[in-house]
């Protein structure tokens, strides 16, 4: 123990012995490889999967199928954007799935109003839930997992009450067009997801808010002592997450042309967390990877779908999801030692 | 000055450590330390932060296992594999932070794990509560035993943990800064309890930075420095100034009268303008009536032992320490307290004591770390201008000689000295009026130390007001124009002019009148 210390320490300052050098090089390159995997592993995984599908999954790698696959994970992508912000602050938002259901229920509730007003009210509801989450976390000091867990139940409960426990169809052309329409040949749902993706990407990259989020996630005490508005930032993070989840709820309602308090957005918090984690974002905060998260959501969708094409039962699909998550977490641990 | 093992005053030692050593990766925390505590003895254990006090306590209480040496408890060799084993042997510890179960009542805490049972085998709450009341009354402690301890004051909580330690039939009681959260009256109660334990033959180890307390209740003293036992002997034989000098590693007998910088007319600001005024800061059991001021271009040292209120004062000025009352003014204008962002806007910057915990963002880049506080000023409508950020970062990396691969290197991978320079850059790019440095050179290498000190000197020459906190007397004396010495949360002395020297500082820290040149032999009267 003390011997390895004695031989290891001078190596940092003086040129190491030849044997030690090789050892050091291999350990450095191993860390580098893991770091590369953390940052790019999801792209590699996606490429490998597509190559596999090209050869072994008939009629999978076609424009129409891939387009359809991407469409079907657009809602997860939108929810995962907000989740990546929350996780970036070393928090989490478990209420997103329930907010999706609440949003759909509100579209039904306000179906008498012009569609655009109904949508704005649904987004407002998402913002309110986010503000409540954020206030509990920032001012009361409730842990994010607990605060948002409460709204996981509360949101779905309100949705159920609004819909009297029944599914309700939506007969608004405007809303349905979000799913059935297209712009320049791009499916409406893809556009509906792309806009928030670009917005969040810009916010994370270029705004003071984006930098604050990762600063708080990396060291909240240092951020506070450096004059950052920690509480306001936290609240805004959860408001953003709530609004994005509500928007995903609108998209979901548009695609199935109905709202269901029970099934809309069910388990989406878990899908979103999976996308963020598989994208290489550590749950310990201080890092947000928007593009990686989006690609991870698409990857998980294609993986599941590939397994379905091969007639694998759902149980196998879930087991493989578990393996992917564990691998992703293992790879992102390199951060701690990097 | 080294007579490592003195026999305990009376009888066989209750607890004895012989030649114990303990290393952690890269650090030798304890280096062949011996200690013996006899029955009825109160043994003071002193030393600055990192001297090895808590490591020694943790070895004695089974939290750590020793690498070398032996532990003897009542004459028998022992090895406590875990804290519970030590407790069962009758070694009880009272920590600085209260270690009670906060949601439970005082009575439950007192009888935790040995609750009185009724015939059904269930906890007999009535008996437990009445026993607890009787126990506290016997000790003259006033506290509601049925209320959750978290609803009691810190003092009452501490008294309950003392009572619990005693009620456990302890033969050794180790007290680590037990009075730091107590008010004077509560301290008296604690001392009464200690007297009782003494007459019951209990051996005690007492750790405190409050020197008066040591002289009042301790029979013997052991001083640790850098993991080594540097002095052990009777408390009364070690004058206070000598105790402080031994702790800090400066022999008073060779009192160095370093009067650095007096030639440079370091006597305050030209115009007498004041940049920082602090008035009557008050916080229960931490700060009492702290007032000080800093002129532009002046370095004011803030001295004192650990726990004297130095860091709390710094935090209070920065708005990050809750205060009961007090006022801080920058250029005559009051600063809204309780908010670092207001303090920063007013022109205050604080380089915090704990670089890792309160300073750096380890996983972010040098660029993001430097730009952290200035970002709002470089943004328009919340959108950051990368060009401006890069220019500032490049400028300060060069100016402060930050050695790194480039601005994209993660700060967590830098050396301590370079991390400190990154933090300095974070504050300097704001062009503050007052810079507070809390232990700016702690844990950084000699070269970086010199660079940081030179930077501070330059900044002061450029007219910045600096408040410097340091445990190194040499640094404090070398850099400061004036030194405000804190003691137990109060301003104990202000040294200026010729008085800015190590001897006077050490005496002021020890809480004595300023010595003559031959003061080394003076006797301490407590």
Interface residues (C-beta under 8 A of the other chain):
Chain A: X1 X2 X5 X9 X206 X207 X208 X209 X211 X212 X214 X215 X218 X219 X221 X222 X223 X224 X225 X226 X227 X228 X229 X286 X287 X335 X338
Chain B: X23 X25 X26 X318 X320 X340 X341 X343 X344 X345 X350 X352 X357 X358 X359 X360 X361 X362 X363 X364 X368 X371 X372 X373 X375 X376 X379 X382 X383 X384 X386 X410 X413 X426
